[in-house]
Amino acid sequence: MTSELFNPKELDQNHLPPLALGLKKKVLIIDDHPESVSLLRFSLGRWGFKTKVVCDGYDAIIEMVMHNYDLIVIDWVMPEMSG
């Protein structure tokens, strides 16, 4: 079984959420799976959220100390340091 990256171009543009709901809200995505990151970034972006992605727990800690986020989405199992 192969895993393909999420392709936002395949979605029906009439069934996407309005763009202004997450306006100016920042979301930190902590995940090491490209497919999950792609889906989250696209979905949150369509709602108007600004996203930042880090791939491990150490980078996440640095990012959280340096910046304030309105929401943090974290993968439970990651290399080096898990959620």
Steps between C-alpha positions, in 0.01 A plus 500: 500500500647835400434831663443799273531861607176688546417687182286809570434548128275193509251664740176651382549877542128546582530301824786689663454719810505880490845652518456754780420279802859453617623840388824591675496189720825306514522122517811296575496156337741251657510191278755291311260351242490700173147378419359623831683830475374556146139433598516716813669793327252498216193462722606761754614735224155482340353615832739795502749373758873563464700182561854420603630142481773332705592133477613404849449577866827688548423747221146532636626608842724765344215623280256521793751697709569743216142557377141501626249273328122489520491125438755218505437174312742226599574148383512258791795288375804664341874438480729639771225639727133400475191707581 
